Amino acid sequence: MSDRQQTNINDYLISQRDMTDEKVNSDRSFPLAKRLVCRDGFSLSVQATSGAYCSPRTNRGPWDQVEVGYPSAMPELIMDYAEDPDRPTDTVYGYVPVALINQLIDLHGGMAAQGEQT
């Protein structure tokens, strides 16, 4: 890896929620993470909540598998998980191993820093 740390999608997801919120901690809400944008412009939705296709199904993590949705381009690395493989940018990918998501993000240059131009 270059000057950036290896992707850790669990850290990203936890950073996207208020862990002091009782509803989050008791799995009575579905805190959604912002769309993840990579340095090369590739983007995707990555979610892990008590209501998502993830494992474990909790708001607190860490997760072994996450839900991915609506990538900006065909994510060949995770196509085996596509709900509708004929529409790779207009479908959900359930129970995708975290290691594959981390690898996919790294293949696209890693996560873009907030405000970074792609």
Biopython code that builds the backbone (N, CA, C, O; Angstrom):
import numpy as np
from Bio.PDB.StructureBuilder import StructureBuilder

atoms = [
    (1, "MET", "N", (0.837, -1.182, 0.000)),
    (1, "MET", "CA", (0.000, 0.000, 0.000)),
    (1, "MET", "C", (0.879, 1.241, 0.000)),
    (1, "MET", "O", (2.012, 1.221, 0.481)),
    (2, "SER", "N", (0.350, 2.288, -0.533)),
    (2, "SER", "CA", (1.112, 3.540, -0.586)),
    (2, "SER", "C", (1.030, 4.266, 0.753)),
    (2, "SER", "O", (1.156, 3.652, 1.813)),
    (3, "ASP", "N", (0.816, 5.590, 0.692)),
    (3, "ASP", "CA", (0.797, 6.393, 1.910)),
    (3, "ASP", "C", (-0.517, 6.309, 2.683)),
    (3, "ASP", "O", (-0.648, 6.943, 3.731)),
    (4, "ARG", "N", (-1.471, 5.560, 2.203)),
    (4, "ARG", "CA", (-2.755, 5.454, 2.894)),
    (4, "ARG", "C", (-2.865, 4.096, 3.586)),
    (4, "ARG", "O", (-2.199, 3.130, 3.214)),
    (5, "GLN", "N", (-3.711, 4.054, 4.586)),
    (5, "GLN", "CA", (-3.933, 2.807, 5.296)),
    (5, "GLN", "C", (-4.846, 1.915, 4.478)),
    (5, "GLN", "O", (-5.612, 2.393, 3.641)),
    (6, "GLN", "N", (-4.761, 0.617, 4.725)),
    (6, "GLN", "CA", (-5.644, -0.324, 4.055)),
    (6, "GLN", "C", (-7.081, -0.052, 4.486)),
    (6, "GLN", "O", (-7.334, 0.293, 5.641)),
    (7, "THR", "N", (-8.005, -0.205, 3.571)),
    (7, "THR", "CA", (-9.421, 0.033, 3.829)),
    (7, "THR", "C", (-9.939, -0.872, 4.942)),
    (7, "THR", "O", (-9.598, -2.053, 5.010)),
    (8, "ASN", "N", (-10.761, -0.304, 5.807)),
    (8, "ASN", "CA", (-11.458, -1.070, 6.826)),
    (8, "ASN", "C", (-12.900, -0.593, 6.845)),
    (8, "ASN", "O", (-13.229, 0.418, 7.466)),
    (9, "ILE", "N", (-13.752, -1.336, 6.156)),
    (9, "ILE", "CA", (-15.148, -0.923, 5.999)),
    (9, "ILE", "C", (-15.878, -0.881, 7.343)),
    (9, "ILE", "O", (-16.801, -0.084, 7.510)),
    (10, "ASN", "N", (-15.486, -1.719, 8.298)),
    (10, "ASN", "CA", (-16.109, -1.668, 9.621)),
    (10, "ASN", "C", (-15.894, -0.307, 10.273)),
    (10, "ASN", "O", (-16.827, 0.262, 10.839)),
    (11, "ASP", "N", (-14.676, 0.216, 10.200)),
    (11, "ASP", "CA", (-14.396, 1.541, 10.763)),
    (11, "ASP", "C", (-15.236, 2.612, 10.081)),
    (11, "ASP", "O", (-15.764, 3.508, 10.740)),
    (12, "TYR", "N", (-15.361, 2.518, 8.753)),
    (12, "TYR", "CA", (-16.156, 3.489, 7.999)),
    (12, "TYR", "C", (-17.614, 3.461, 8.467)),
    (12, "TYR", "O", (-18.205, 4.510, 8.722)),
    (13, "LEU", "N", (-18.186, 2.278, 8.577)),
    (13, "LEU", "CA", (-19.591, 2.164, 8.957)),
    (13, "LEU", "C", (-19.838, 2.692, 10.369)),
    (13, "LEU", "O", (-20.819, 3.398, 10.600)),
    (14, "ILE", "N", (-18.974, 2.363, 11.297)),
    (14, "ILE", "CA", (-19.128, 2.860, 12.671)),
    (14, "ILE", "C", (-19.012, 4.382, 12.708)),
    (14, "ILE", "O", (-19.711, 5.042, 13.477)),
    (15, "SER", "N", (-18.135, 4.936, 11.883)),
    (15, "SER", "CA", (-17.962, 6.392, 11.866)),
    (15, "SER", "C", (-19.195, 7.116, 11.331)),
    (15, "SER", "O", (-19.331, 8.325, 11.519)),
    (16, "GLN", "N", (-20.083, 6.399, 10.675)),
    (16, "GLN", "CA", (-21.268, 6.982, 10.058)),
    (16, "GLN", "C", (-22.498, 6.972, 10.976)),
    (16, "GLN", "O", (-23.589, 7.336, 10.539)),
    (17, "ARG", "N", (-22.338, 6.566, 12.221)),
    (17, "ARG", "CA", (-23.500, 6.505, 13.115)),
    (17, "ARG", "C", (-23.185, 7.058, 14.488)),
    (17, "ARG", "O", (-22.031, 7.100, 14.915)),
    (18, "ASP", "N", (-24.232, 7.482, 15.167)),
    (18, "ASP", "CA", (-24.115, 8.027, 16.511)),
    (18, "ASP", "C", (-24.242, 6.875, 17.506)),
    (18, "ASP", "O", (-25.348, 6.437, 17.823)),
    (19, "MET", "N", (-23.118, 6.399, 17.986)),
    (19, "MET", "CA", (-23.128, 5.252, 18.888)),
    (19, "MET", "C", (-23.601, 5.617, 20.295)),
    (19, "MET", "O", (-23.713, 4.740, 21.152)),
    (20, "THR", "N", (-23.881, 6.900, 20.543)),
    (20, "THR", "CA", (-24.451, 7.282, 21.838)),
    (20, "THR", "C", (-25.980, 7.260, 21.793)),
    (20, "THR", "O", (-26.632, 7.416, 22.825)),
    (21, "ASP", "N", (-26.548, 7.067, 20.613)),
    (21, "ASP", "CA", (-28.003, 7.025, 20.451)),
    (21, "ASP", "C", (-28.524, 5.671, 20.931)),
    (21, "ASP", "O", (-28.111, 4.629, 20.423)),
    (22, "GLU", "N", (-29.417, 5.688, 21.897)),
    (22, "GLU", "CA", (-29.984, 4.460, 22.473)),
    (22, "GLU", "C", (-30.661, 3.605, 21.404)),
    (22, "GLU", "O", (-30.587, 2.378, 21.464)),
    (23, "LYS", "N", (-31.327, 4.238, 20.415)),
    (23, "LYS", "CA", (-31.988, 3.471, 19.350)),
    (23, "LYS", "C", (-30.981, 2.718, 18.486)),
    (23, "LYS", "O", (-31.248, 1.600, 18.045)),
    (24, "VAL", "N", (-29.829, 3.330, 18.248)),
    (24, "VAL", "CA", (-28.773, 2.663, 17.479)),
    (24, "VAL", "C", (-28.245, 1.474, 18.265)),
    (24, "VAL", "O", (-28.138, 0.369, 17.732)),
    (25, "ASN", "N", (-27.919, 1.698, 19.521)),
    (25, "ASN", "CA", (-27.338, 0.639, 20.344)),
    (25, "ASN", "C", (-28.286, -0.513, 20.627)),
    (25, "ASN", "O", (-27.836, -1.633, 20.869)),
    (26, "SER", "N", (-29.581, -0.264, 20.603)),
    (26, "SER", "CA", (-30.547, -1.327, 20.878)),
    (26, "SER", "C", (-31.136, -1.920, 19.596)),
    (26, "SER", "O", (-32.094, -2.691, 19.650)),
    (27, "ASP", "N", (-30.559, -1.557, 18.439)),
    (27, "ASP", "CA", (-31.004, -2.091, 17.137)),
    (27, "ASP", "C", (-32.453, -1.737, 16.823)),
    (27, "ASP", "O", (-33.132, -2.487, 16.121)),
    (28, "ARG", "N", (-32.940, -0.595, 17.336)),
    (28, "ARG", "CA", (-34.306, -0.155, 17.041)),
    (28, "ARG", "C", (-34.337, 0.895, 15.948)),
    (28, "ARG", "O", (-35.380, 1.504, 15.712)),
    (29, "SER", "N", (-33.227, 1.119, 15.282)),
    (29, "SER", "CA", (-33.182, 2.064, 14.170)),
    (29, "SER", "C", (-32.280, 1.473, 13.095)),
    (29, "SER", "O", (-31.602, 0.470, 13.318)),
    (30, "PHE", "N", (-32.282, 2.095, 11.950)),
    (30, "PHE", "CA", (-31.465, 1.637, 10.832)),
    (30, "PHE", "C", (-30.574, 2.786, 10.380)),
    (30, "PHE", "O", (-30.900, 3.461, 9.404)),
    (31, "PRO", "N", (-29.464, 3.024, 11.062)),
    (31, "PRO", "CA", (-28.591, 4.150, 10.701)),
    (31, "PRO", "C", (-27.905, 3.906, 9.361)),
    (31, "PRO", "O", (-27.139, 2.954, 9.212)),
    (32, "LEU", "N", (-28.182, 4.760, 8.402)),
    (32, "LEU", "CA", (-27.631, 4.582, 7.070)),
    (32, "LEU", "C", (-26.321, 5.337, 6.896)),
    (32, "LEU", "O", (-26.184, 6.490, 7.308)),
    (33, "ALA", "N", (-25.371, 4.663, 6.283)),
    (33, "ALA", "CA", (-24.077, 5.281, 5.982)),
    (33, "ALA", "C", (-24.196, 6.053, 4.673)),
    (33, "ALA", "O", (-24.953, 5.673, 3.780)),
    (34, "LYS", "N", (-23.441, 7.136, 4.572)),
    (34, "LYS", "CA", (-23.389, 7.900, 3.321)),
    (34, "LYS", "C", (-22.779, 7.040, 2.222)),
    (34, "LYS", "O", (-22.014, 6.111, 2.484)),
    (35, "ARG", "N", (-23.131, 7.369, 1.003)),
    (35, "ARG", "CA", (-22.555, 6.675, -0.153)),
    (35, "ARG", "C", (-21.039, 6.800, -0.098)),
    (35, "ARG", "O", (-20.504, 7.888, 0.118)),
    (36, "LEU", "N", (-20.362, 5.696, -0.292)),
    (36, "LEU", "CA", (-18.905, 5.666, -0.224)),
    (36, "LEU", "C", (-18.348, 5.975, -1.605)),
    (36, "LEU", "O", (-18.733, 5.348, -2.592)),
    (37, "VAL", "N", (-17.446, 6.940, -1.671)),
    (37, "VAL", "CA", (-16.829, 7.347, -2.932)),
    (37, "VAL", "C", (-15.342, 7.006, -2.876)),
    (37, "VAL", "O", (-14.663, 7.304, -1.894)),
    (38, "CYS", "N", (-14.850, 6.382, -3.937)),
    (38, "CYS", "CA", (-13.439, 6.018, -4.028)),
    (38, "CYS", "C", (-12.658, 7.112, -4.750)),
    (38, "CYS", "O", (-13.239, 7.981, -5.401)),
    (39, "ARG", "N", (-11.358, 7.057, -4.628)),
    (39, "ARG", "CA", (-10.489, 8.076, -5.218)),
    (39, "ARG", "C", (-10.597, 8.160, -6.738)),
    (39, "ARG", "O", (-10.360, 9.220, -7.318)),
    (40, "ASP", "N", (-10.954, 7.043, -7.390)),
    (40, "ASP", "CA", (-11.083, 7.089, -8.852)),
    (40, "ASP", "C", (-12.485, 7.447, -9.315)),
    (40, "ASP", "O", (-12.766, 7.416, -10.513)),
    (41, "GLY", "N", (-13.382, 7.791, -8.368)),
    (41, "GLY", "CA", (-14.749, 8.180, -8.705)),
    (41, "GLY", "C", (-15.769, 7.069, -8.574)),
    (41, "GLY", "O", (-16.968, 7.348, -8.567)),
    (42, "PHE", "N", (-15.344, 5.827, -8.470)),
    (42, "PHE", "CA", (-16.253, 4.706, -8.256)),
    (42, "PHE", "C", (-16.976, 4.931, -6.929)),
    (42, "PHE", "O", (-16.364, 5.373, -5.957)),
    (43, "SER", "N", (-18.272, 4.629, -6.884)),
    (43, "SER", "CA", (-19.025, 4.798, -5.644)),
    (43, "SER", "C", (-20.008, 3.656, -5.454)),
    (43, "SER", "O", (-20.387, 2.973, -6.406)),
    (44, "LEU", "N", (-20.411, 3.463, -4.211)),
    (44, "LEU", "CA", (-21.356, 2.409, -3.883)),
    (44, "LEU", "C", (-21.933, 2.684, -2.505)),
    (44, "LEU", "O", (-21.347, 3.408, -1.701)),
    (45, "SER", "N", (-23.082, 2.098, -2.250)),
    (45, "SER", "CA", (-23.689, 2.166, -0.929)),
    (45, "SER", "C", (-23.254, 0.920, -0.172)),
    (45, "SER", "O", (-23.376, -0.192, -0.685)),
    (46, "VAL", "N", (-22.753, 1.095, 1.037)),
    (46, "VAL", "CA", (-22.390, -0.032, 1.896)),
    (46, "VAL", "C", (-23.138, 0.162, 3.208)),
    (46, "VAL", "O", (-23.005, 1.193, 3.868)),
    (47, "GLN", "N", (-23.925, -0.842, 3.572)),
    (47, "GLN", "CA", (-24.757, -0.733, 4.767)),
    (47, "GLN", "C", (-24.593, -1.967, 5.648)),
    (47, "GLN", "O", (-24.370, -3.076, 5.162)),
    (48, "ALA", "N", (-24.706, -1.748, 6.941)),
    (48, "ALA", "CA", (-24.718, -2.833, 7.919)),
    (48, "ALA", "C", (-25.526, -2.338, 9.114)),
    (48, "ALA", "O", (-25.055, -1.516, 9.900)),
    (49, "THR", "N", (-26.740, -2.847, 9.236)),
    (49, "THR", "CA", (-27.639, -2.477, 10.334)),
    (49, "THR", "C", (-28.454, -3.708, 10.708)),
    (49, "THR", "O", (-28.324, -4.768, 10.095)),
    (50, "SER", "N", (-29.280, -3.553, 11.704)),
    (50, "SER", "CA", (-30.141, -4.658, 12.108)),
    (50, "SER", "C", (-31.166, -5.011, 11.027)),
    (50, "SER", "O", (-31.807, -6.058, 11.107)),
    (51, "GLY", "N", (-31.327, -4.155, 10.025)),
    (51, "GLY", "CA", (-32.284, -4.423, 8.960)),
    (51, "GLY", "C", (-31.649, -4.657, 7.601)),
    (51, "GLY", "O", (-32.356, -4.717, 6.595)),
    (52, "ALA", "N", (-30.335, -4.790, 7.551)),
    (52, "ALA", "CA", (-29.630, -4.958, 6.273)),
    (52, "ALA", "C", (-29.231, -6.418, 6.058)),
    (52, "ALA", "O", (-29.258, -7.233, 6.981)),
    (53, "TYR", "N", (-28.863, -6.721, 4.820)),
    (53, "TYR", "CA", (-28.349, -8.041, 4.465)),
    (53, "TYR", "C", (-26.887, -8.110, 4.882)),
    (53, "TYR", "O", (-25.986, -8.066, 4.045)),
    (54, "CYS", "N", (-26.663, -8.219, 6.202)),
    (54, "CYS", "CA", (-25.310, -8.245, 6.743)),
    (54, "CYS", "C", (-25.246, -9.293, 7.845)),
    (54, "CYS", "O", (-26.263, -9.840, 8.271)),
    (55, "SER", "N", (-24.042, -9.551, 8.288)),
    (55, "SER", "CA", (-23.857, -10.485, 9.386)),
    (55, "SER", "C", (-22.713, -10.001, 10.259)),
    (55, "SER", "O", (-21.618, -9.732, 9.766)),
    (56, "PRO", "N", (-22.970, -9.888, 11.565)),
    (56, "PRO", "CA", (-24.255, -10.098, 12.225)),
    (56, "PRO", "C", (-25.221, -8.956, 11.920)),
    (56, "PRO", "O", (-24.806, -7.862, 11.536)),
    (57, "ARG", "N", (-26.505, -9.223, 12.096)),
    (57, "ARG", "CA", (-27.532, -8.212, 11.833)),
    (57, "ARG", "C", (-27.705, -7.356, 13.080)),
    (57, "ARG", "O", (-28.627, -7.543, 13.874)),
    (58, "THR", "N", (-26.793, -6.424, 13.218)),
    (58, "THR", "CA", (-26.760, -5.522, 14.361)),
    (58, "THR", "C", (-26.265, -4.164, 13.896)),
    (58, "THR", "O", (-25.626, -4.054, 12.849)),
    (59, "ASN", "N", (-26.557, -3.138, 14.667)),
    (59, "ASN", "CA", (-26.075, -1.794, 14.355)),
    (59, "ASN", "C", (-24.672, -1.550, 14.888)),
    (59, "ASN", "O", (-24.054, -0.538, 14.557)),
    (60, "ARG", "N", (-24.164, -2.455, 15.703)),
    (60, "ARG", "CA", (-22.931, -2.201, 16.425)),
    (60, "ARG", "C", (-21.673, -2.801, 15.798)),
    (60, "ARG", "O", (-20.580, -2.294, 16.047)),
    (61, "GLY", "N", (-21.783, -3.854, 15.001)),
    (61, "GLY", "CA", (-20.603, -4.458, 14.404)),
    (61, "GLY", "C", (-19.693, -5.060, 15.455)),
    (61, "GLY", "O", (-20.073, -5.111, 16.625)),
    (62, "PRO", "N", (-18.522, -5.513, 15.090)),
    (62, "PRO", "CA", (-18.022, -5.530, 13.714)),
    (62, "PRO", "C", (-18.766, -6.572, 12.872)),
    (62, "PRO", "O", (-19.338, -7.532, 13.387)),
    (63, "TRP", "N", (-18.733, -6.343, 11.573)),
    (63, "TRP", "CA", (-19.451, -7.200, 10.649)),
    (63, "TRP", "C", (-18.486, -8.054, 9.838)),
    (63, "TRP", "O", (-17.379, -7.632, 9.503)),
    (64, "ASP", "N", (-18.935, -9.257, 9.536)),
    (64, "ASP", "CA", (-18.190, -10.164, 8.656)),
    (64, "ASP", "C", (-18.678, -10.022, 7.222)),
    (64, "ASP", "O", (-17.926, -10.231, 6.270)),
    (65, "GLN", "N", (-19.964, -9.658, 7.084)),
    (65, "GLN", "CA", (-20.598, -9.500, 5.775)),
    (65, "GLN", "C", (-21.446, -8.238, 5.806)),
    (65, "GLN", "O", (-22.026, -7.899, 6.838)),
    (66, "VAL", "N", (-21.518, -7.541, 4.674)),
    (66, "VAL", "CA", (-22.273, -6.298, 4.579)),
    (66, "VAL", "C", (-23.160, -6.309, 3.335)),
    (66, "VAL", "O", (-23.031, -7.159, 2.454)),
    (67, "GLU", "N", (-24.056, -5.339, 3.301)),
    (67, "GLU", "CA", (-24.931, -5.151, 2.143)),
    (67, "GLU", "C", (-24.353, -4.035, 1.276)),
    (67, "GLU", "O", (-23.957, -2.983, 1.778)),
    (68, "VAL", "N", (-24.314, -4.277, -0.016)),
    (68, "VAL", "CA", (-23.834, -3.286, -0.981)),
    (68, "VAL", "C", (-24.976, -2.997, -1.934)),
    (68, "VAL", "O", (-25.778, -3.880, -2.238)),
    (69, "GLY", "N", (-25.051, -1.762, -2.405)),
    (69, "GLY", "CA", (-26.105, -1.430, -3.347)),
    (69, "GLY", "C", (-25.677, -0.393, -4.349)),
    (69, "GLY", "O", (-24.891, 0.506, -4.049)),
    (70, "TYR", "N", (-26.198, -0.529, -5.527)),
    (70, "TYR", "CA", (-26.157, 0.474, -6.574)),
    (70, "TYR", "C", (-24.762, 1.065, -6.837)),
    (70, "TYR", "O", (-24.572, 2.278, -6.747)),
    (71, "PRO", "N", (-23.796, 0.207, -7.161)),
    (71, "PRO", "CA", (-22.461, 0.729, -7.490)),
    (71, "PRO", "C", (-22.515, 1.541, -8.780)),
    (71, "PRO", "O", (-23.392, 1.335, -9.620)),
    (72, "SER", "N", (-21.573, 2.460, -8.925)),
    (72, "SER", "CA", (-21.553, 3.334, -10.096)),
    (72, "SER", "C", (-21.047, 2.632, -11.360)),
    (72, "SER", "O", (-21.234, 3.133, -12.469)),
    (73, "ALA", "N", (-20.415, 1.489, -11.192)),
    (73, "ALA", "CA", (-19.936, 0.673, -12.315)),
    (73, "ALA", "C", (-19.998, -0.787, -11.875)),
    (73, "ALA", "O", (-20.092, -1.070, -10.681)),
    (74, "MET", "N", (-19.946, -1.706, -12.821)),
    (74, "MET", "CA", (-20.034, -3.123, -12.481)),
    (74, "MET", "C", (-18.876, -3.515, -11.557)),
    (74, "MET", "O", (-17.713, -3.355, -11.927)),
    (75, "PRO", "N", (-19.182, -4.021, -10.374)),
    (75, "PRO", "CA", (-18.148, -4.439, -9.426)),
    (75, "PRO", "C", (-17.818, -5.920, -9.617)),
    (75, "PRO", "O", (-18.313, -6.772, -8.879)),
    (76, "GLU", "N", (-16.992, -6.215, -10.595)),
    (76, "GLU", "CA", (-16.726, -7.614, -10.963)),
    (76, "GLU", "C", (-16.345, -8.489, -9.771)),
    (76, "GLU", "O", (-16.688, -9.670, -9.734)),
    (77, "LEU", "N", (-15.654, -7.930, -8.823)),
    (77, "LEU", "CA", (-15.170, -8.689, -7.678)),
    (77, "LEU", "C", (-16.294, -9.295, -6.841)),
    (77, "LEU", "O", (-16.092, -10.318, -6.187)),
    (78, "ILE", "N", (-17.479, -8.676, -6.854)),
    (78, "ILE", "CA", (-18.576, -9.148, -6.001)),
    (78, "ILE", "C", (-19.814, -9.578, -6.794)),
    (78, "ILE", "O", (-20.891, -9.720, -6.215)),
    (79, "MET", "N", (-19.684, -9.784, -8.081)),
    (79, "MET", "CA", (-20.849, -10.115, -8.911)),
    (79, "MET", "C", (-21.572, -11.386, -8.461)),
    (79, "MET", "O", (-22.773, -11.515, -8.698)),
    (80, "ASP", "N", (-20.890, -12.308, -7.834)),
    (80, "ASP", "CA", (-21.538, -13.533, -7.357)),
    (80, "ASP", "C", (-22.603, -13.250, -6.299)),
    (80, "ASP", "O", (-23.436, -14.114, -6.025)),
    (81, "TYR", "N", (-22.592, -12.062, -5.702)),
    (81, "TYR", "CA", (-23.538, -11.709, -4.652)),
    (81, "TYR", "C", (-24.697, -10.847, -5.157)),
    (81, "TYR", "O", (-25.558, -10.456, -4.370)),
    (82, "ALA", "N", (-24.730, -10.550, -6.438)),
    (82, "ALA", "CA", (-25.745, -9.660, -7.002)),
    (82, "ALA", "C", (-27.131, -10.293, -6.958)),
    (82, "ALA", "O", (-27.310, -11.451, -7.336)),
    (83, "GLU", "N", (-28.098, -9.525, -6.496)),
    (83, "GLU", "CA", (-29.484, -9.971, -6.498)),
    (83, "GLU", "C", (-29.985, -10.082, -7.939)),
    (83, "GLU", "O", (-30.723, -11.012, -8.267)),
    (84, "ASP", "N", (-29.588, -9.137, -8.804)),
    (84, "ASP", "CA", (-29.959, -9.150, -10.226)),
    (84, "ASP", "C", (-28.703, -8.910, -11.054)),
    (84, "ASP", "O", (-28.396, -7.764, -11.386)),
    (85, "PRO", "N", (-27.966, -9.977, -11.395)),
    (85, "PRO", "CA", (-26.701, -9.821, -12.111)),
    (85, "PRO", "C", (-26.841, -9.187, -13.498)),
    (85, "PRO", "O", (-25.853, -8.722, -14.066)),
    (86, "ASP", "N", (-28.049, -9.166, -14.042)),
    (86, "ASP", "CA", (-28.258, -8.535, -15.343)),
    (86, "ASP", "C", (-28.301, -7.012, -15.244)),
    (86, "ASP", "O", (-28.253, -6.322, -16.262)),
    (87, "ARG", "N", (-28.391, -6.489, -14.031)),
    (87, "ARG", "CA", (-28.430, -5.038, -13.798)),
    (87, "ARG", "C", (-27.419, -4.684, -12.704)),
    (87, "ARG", "O", (-27.816, -4.277, -11.612)),
    (88, "PRO", "N", (-26.129, -4.832, -12.977)),
    (88, "PRO", "CA", (-25.116, -4.720, -11.920)),
    (88, "PRO", "C", (-25.033, -3.372, -11.218)),
    (88, "PRO", "O", (-24.541, -3.307, -10.091)),
    (89, "THR", "N", (-25.494, -2.302, -11.841)),
    (89, "THR", "CA", (-25.443, -0.995, -11.175)),
    (89, "THR", "C", (-26.805, -0.592, -10.600)),
    (89, "THR", "O", (-26.953, 0.503, -10.057)),
    (90, "ASP", "N", (-27.775, -1.460, -10.719)),
    (90, "ASP", "CA", (-29.123, -1.167, -10.260)),
    (90, "ASP", "C", (-29.663, -2.329, -9.432)),
    (90, "ASP", "O", (-30.807, -2.749, -9.605)),
    (91, "THR", "N", (-28.825, -2.842, -8.528)),
    (91, "THR", "CA", (-29.223, -3.988, -7.718)),
    (91, "THR", "C", (-28.524, -3.940, -6.368)),
    (91, "THR", "O", (-27.660, -3.100, -6.117)),
    (92, "VAL", "N", (-28.920, -4.857, -5.523)),
    (92, "VAL", "CA", (-28.340, -5.008, -4.190)),
    (92, "VAL", "C", (-27.489, -6.270, -4.171)),
    (92, "VAL", "O", (-27.783, -7.250, -4.856)),
    (93, "TYR", "N", (-26.434, -6.225, -3.374)),
    (93, "TYR", "CA", (-25.532, -7.348, -3.189)),
    (93, "TYR", "C", (-25.581, -7.691, -1.705)),
    (93, "TYR", "O", (-25.091, -6.925, -0.876)),
    (94, "GLY", "N", (-26.163, -8.823, -1.368)),
    (94, "GLY", "CA", (-26.345, -9.172, 0.033)),
    (94, "GLY", "C", (-25.270, -10.084, 0.579)),
    (94, "GLY", "O", (-24.724, -10.932, -0.127)),
    (95, "TYR", "N", (-24.978, -9.891, 1.850)),
    (95, "TYR", "CA", (-24.049, -10.735, 2.597)),
    (95, "TYR", "C", (-22.692, -10.871, 1.903)),
    (95, "TYR", "O", (-22.169, -11.974, 1.744)),
    (96, "VAL", "N", (-22.133, -9.733, 1.496)),
    (96, "VAL", "CA", (-20.826, -9.710, 0.841)),
    (96, "VAL", "C", (-19.749, -9.686, 1.924)),
    (96, "VAL", "O", (-19.801, -8.847, 2.824)),
    (97, "PRO", "N", (-18.779, -10.592, 1.851)),
    (97, "PRO", "CA", (-17.711, -10.598, 2.854)),
    (97, "PRO", "C", (-16.975, -9.259, 2.922)),
    (97, "PRO", "O", (-16.634, -8.672, 1.895)),
    (98, "VAL", "N", (-16.740, -8.791, 4.141)),
    (98, "VAL", "CA", (-16.050, -7.521, 4.364)),
    (98, "VAL", "C", (-14.696, -7.496, 3.651)),
    (98, "VAL", "O", (-14.310, -6.470, 3.090)),
    (99, "ALA", "N", (-13.981, -8.608, 3.670)),
    (99, "ALA", "CA", (-12.664, -8.661, 3.016)),
    (99, "ALA", "C", (-12.775, -8.332, 1.528)),
    (99, "ALA", "O", (-11.894, -7.671, 0.978)),
    (100, "LEU", "N", (-13.841, -8.783, 0.871)),
    (100, "LEU", "CA", (-14.039, -8.477, -0.555)),
    (100, "LEU", "C", (-14.356, -7.001, -0.764)),
    (100, "LEU", "O", (-13.882, -6.399, -1.728)),
    (101, "ILE", "N", (-15.143, -6.417, 0.117)),
    (101, "ILE", "CA", (-15.470, -4.992, 0.001)),
    (101, "ILE", "C", (-14.213, -4.156, 0.201)),
    (101, "ILE", "O", (-13.961, -3.215, -0.552)),
    (102, "ASN", "N", (-13.429, -4.498, 1.212)),
    (102, "ASN", "CA", (-12.173, -3.784, 1.432)),
    (102, "ASN", "C", (-11.279, -3.877, 0.196)),
    (102, "ASN", "O", (-10.670, -2.886, -0.209)),
    (103, "GLN", "N", (-11.201, -5.054, -0.396)),
    (103, "GLN", "CA", (-10.384, -5.255, -1.602)),
    (103, "GLN", "C", (-10.941, -4.447, -2.777)),
    (103, "GLN", "O", (-10.176, -3.836, -3.523)),
    (104, "LEU", "N", (-12.260, -4.440, -2.947)),
    (104, "LEU", "CA", (-12.890, -3.689, -4.034)),
    (104, "LEU", "C", (-12.577, -2.196, -3.907)),
    (104, "LEU", "O", (-12.230, -1.545, -4.892)),
    (105, "ILE", "N", (-12.699, -1.667, -2.711)),
    (105, "ILE", "CA", (-12.419, -0.248, -2.485)),
    (105, "ILE", "C", (-10.952, 0.054, -2.772)),
    (105, "ILE", "O", (-10.634, 1.061, -3.405)),
    (106, "ASP", "N", (-10.070, -0.809, -2.313)),
    (106, "ASP", "CA", (-8.638, -0.616, -2.563)),
    (106, "ASP", "C", (-8.313, -0.674, -4.063)),
    (106, "ASP", "O", (-7.433, 0.048, -4.534)),
    (107, "LEU", "N", (-9.020, -1.531, -4.813)),
    (107, "LEU", "CA", (-8.816, -1.602, -6.272)),
    (107, "LEU", "C", (-9.174, -0.286, -6.971)),
    (107, "LEU", "O", (-8.695, 0.006, -8.067)),
    (108, "HIS", "N", (-10.029, 0.497, -6.305)),
    (108, "HIS", "CA", (-10.446, 1.788, -6.862)),
    (108, "HIS", "C", (-9.717, 2.953, -6.200)),
    (108, "HIS", "O", (-10.198, 4.086, -6.211)),
    (109, "GLY", "N", (-8.561, 2.665, -5.628)),
    (109, "GLY", "CA", (-7.712, 3.719, -5.075)),
    (109, "GLY", "C", (-7.965, 4.061, -3.628)),
    (109, "GLY", "O", (-7.360, 4.993, -3.098)),
    (110, "GLY", "N", (-8.848, 3.326, -2.978)),
    (110, "GLY", "CA", (-9.199, 3.609, -1.589)),
    (110, "GLY", "C", (-10.316, 4.630, -1.507)),
    (110, "GLY", "O", (-10.780, 5.150, -2.522)),
    (111, "MET", "N", (-10.738, 4.906, -0.293)),
    (111, "MET", "CA", (-11.808, 5.874, -0.077)),
    (111, "MET", "C", (-11.280, 7.288, -0.306)),
    (111, "MET", "O", (-10.179, 7.637, 0.119)),
    (112, "ALA", "N", (-12.084, 8.081, -0.981)),
    (112, "ALA", "CA", (-11.733, 9.487, -1.148)),
    (112, "ALA", "C", (-11.944, 10.187, 0.183)),
    (112, "ALA", "O", (-12.928, 9.932, 0.876)),
    (113, "ALA", "N", (-11.027, 11.063, 0.535)),
    (113, "ALA", "CA", (-11.193, 11.856, 1.752)),
    (113, "ALA", "C", (-12.366, 12.798, 1.549)),
    (113, "ALA", "O", (-12.661, 13.196, 0.422)),
    (114, "GLN", "N", (-13.026, 13.150, 2.622)),
    (114, "GLN", "CA", (-14.162, 14.060, 2.522)),
    (114, "GLN", "C", (-13.719, 15.348, 1.823)),
    (114, "GLN", "O", (-12.760, 15.994, 2.246)),
    (115, "GLY", "N", (-14.408, 15.706, 0.779)),
    (115, "GLY", "CA", (-14.089, 16.916, 0.031)),
    (115, "GLY", "C", (-13.016, 16.719, -1.032)),
    (115, "GLY", "O", (-12.732, 17.643, -1.795)),
    (116, "GLU", "N", (-12.415, 15.532, -1.096)),
    (116, "GLU", "CA", (-11.379, 15.276, -2.090)),
    (116, "GLU", "C", (-12.006, 15.196, -3.478)),
    (116, "GLU", "O", (-13.056, 14.579, -3.655)),
    (117, "GLN", "N", (-11.376, 15.805, -4.438)),
    (117, "GLN", "CA", (-11.860, 15.752, -5.813)),
    (117, "GLN", "C", (-11.469, 14.417, -6.432)),
    (117, "GLN", "O", (-10.347, 13.947, -6.247)),
    (118, "THR", "N", (-12.398, 13.804, -7.168)),
    (118, "THR", "CA", (-12.100, 12.537, -7.833)),
    (118, "THR", "C", (-11.942, 12.748, -9.311)),
    (118, "THR", "O", (-11.686, 11.795, -10.047)),
]
sb = StructureBuilder()
sb.init_structure("model")
sb.init_model(0)
sb.init_chain("A")
sb.init_seg("    ")
for serial, (resi, resn, name, xyz) in enumerate(atoms, 1):
    if name == "N":
        sb.init_residue(resn, " ", resi, " ")
    sb.init_atom(name, np.array(xyz, "f"), 0.0, 1.0, " ", f" {name:<3s}", serial, name[0])
structure = sb.get_structure()
